[in-house]
Amino acid sequence: QVQLVESGGGLVQPGGSLRLSCVASGSIISIYAMGWYRQAPGKQRELVAGLTRAGITRYADSVKGRFTISRDNAKNTIYLQMNSLKPEDTAVYYCTAGVVVSTPTSWGQGTQVTVSS
């Protein structure tokens, strides 16, 4: 089973940018569908961005045009580039892996993103 470790979260002002990273170990990420989920206080966990094994991306409507998911197979790492951040993007962000994006079988420990002035 793949192990996932996220990094790159932090505090950023509205309109700012952050890049989250997720390093995988125990298996190569190219055989998995990878994703980023988030959970805000008092809200359900939601899929933010996904990347299928074939390289097809999908995004939540709320982040389309602002967030980009990518994968570096040589580094066994996926990224989430987040631009034009809004206060409503504040959440704990989780990296995931699985056969399909919508049903991940491995989760990272999460990284906090706070968007506030």
ABEGO torsion letter per residue (X at the ends): XBBBBBBGBEBBBBGBBBBBBBBBBGBBAAABBBBBBBBBBGBBBBBABBBBAAGBBBBBAAABGABBBBBBAAAGBBBBBBBGBBAAABBBBBBBBBABAABBABBBAEBBBBBBX
